[in-house]
């Protein structure tokens, strides 16, 4: 990789950790990038957690990340307007981002809505059930816009792949009979957000991820380089690098 890479956009799940268990060599690799004067920004489709929770989880494995986490919940919030009522079928991270955008977050607890909503934002939440699907689907049938935090149907863990937010979005979309608008990688809302918050030219960035259909297409969208690692969902022999440590070793 050429010297002009000054900012590394780094996925979390499958690159830095698996279910918050650090991947071998990843923490040291991040330290080496920063020691060489490169900025590391964590760009994740995980919408469930608060930004502070992402930062705390990284701190717990020895990676300082204050102000350096961008999530798909933040991208989803860029698609709602101040004052709108937004039904959140997702985690606390989505609620936080919606409220930061000036909209009114209505938590989906599976109970029929008293007032209509302007939009439904769906992301990964482990308490998703039939009643929550029913309420979210009804809101869409009644005219609310459907926004998905991301398309990822699965995410990697030490136990293997588990259902991701995209699977839940698909269920609500099937009820509502509409095509959702997605916000996270590789979509334009996330691209716009990253370019604005990072404030560096795309030509000086490198995206490191484990999904060509997500991280690779995201790099293509913003116009930066891409390194595909095999430490997440991409099988051995199909990536350009085995892991984040190998990516760092290729930088000069």
Helices and strands as residue ranges (DSSP letters): E 7-10, E 17-18, E 21-22, H 26-35, E 39-44, H 51-60, E 69-71, H 72-77, E 85-89, H 92-100, E 104-107, E 119-122, H 130-141, E 145-148, E 154-157, E 160-163, H 165-176, E 181-182, H 188-198, G 202-204, E 205-209, I 212-216, H 217-222, E 225-228, H 244-250
